[in-house]
Amino acid sequence: MKIAILIDYLEGRGGGEKLVSFMAKKYNADIFVGYANWDRILPEFKQLNVKIIADKITSIPLLKQEQLIKCFSELDLSKYSTVICLGYYSIYAHHKNKIWYSYGLSPIFYKKAKQMAIRESLIKKVGSKLWKWRIKAYDKETVRNIGKIVAISEYSKKIIDDYYGVNCMVINPPVDTSKFNYKPNKNYYLIAARLEPGKRVELAIEAFRGLSKEVLFVEGSGSQELYLKSILGNMDNINFIGRVSSEELADYYSECIALITTAFHDEWSMIMVEALASGKPCISVNQGAFPEIINKDTGILVDDTPEGIRAGVRKITPEIAIKMKDACIKRAKEFDIHSFYKKWDGLIE
């Protein structure tokens, strides 16, 4: 049984990239990707069979998306028994046994996306409206012809079911919990994210502006890095540590007090599960799929404001975090990679 995995792009070390790596290794699958940034993605992709399907992708919004759709729709996948599509544009590939694992829905699907539109430039706002019109006109038929649709969370499932009028199943993304361990904290809170607008790291920075003793480490890089550093002012309790390797990040998880997550309506967070596997609780905005991951024994859900995050930090003190250790590790095991593989084995068969 030959399997192909299709993904729109590989350009970082986020959840989507980890997911593709897990699945490609398990099923010895070929990976077809629109474009890849080899300097930024996970090192293990160099040992996997990755095929770039576009010679050159334009950077012009809308044209870039149309180019990706065209490239995927022209792929010859006849030698594969099953095709698994991640992301959004890859679903336009043609195959009778196609599974859409909907990792990375566009924010234009969210009813609350208007909140993010306020933060966009006029060009991006116009582009988003044009693209929304385009998918409304063309892609519903494509989705309804997919053999099986799998959402990554109940939150994502509701979006897909409501928008497309379908009924999809849920398989949460996995974490290899064996790669994480607990260590006594070194008196810092951690936020690990791409430094991009949708991750809203500035909420955490502003939260720590009102905290004099608590320390925040910021892991990651992105287009907002210079801006985020510029708003620090004279704060000396926030440290940017840049983008680190997976092994180094595991060390930061193990020694933090708690993880902070501020992303706008994320459909899932493998980072949160990794922190839980390290025995560390999460302070998360009460949006998206975050309430599906943590409960009162493994963290706290807060308003998506600096004041809400600040209140969460004051509640999850080092002493409280230590008491949550066992519950966090137990919760993470519910999303372990072995359970994930078992569900996918049955689905593919």
Summary of the structure (lengths in Angstrom):
residues: 349
radius of gyration: 20.1
end to end distance: 9.6
largest distance: 60.8
contacts: 1132
relative contact order: 0.11
helix: 45%
strand: 17%
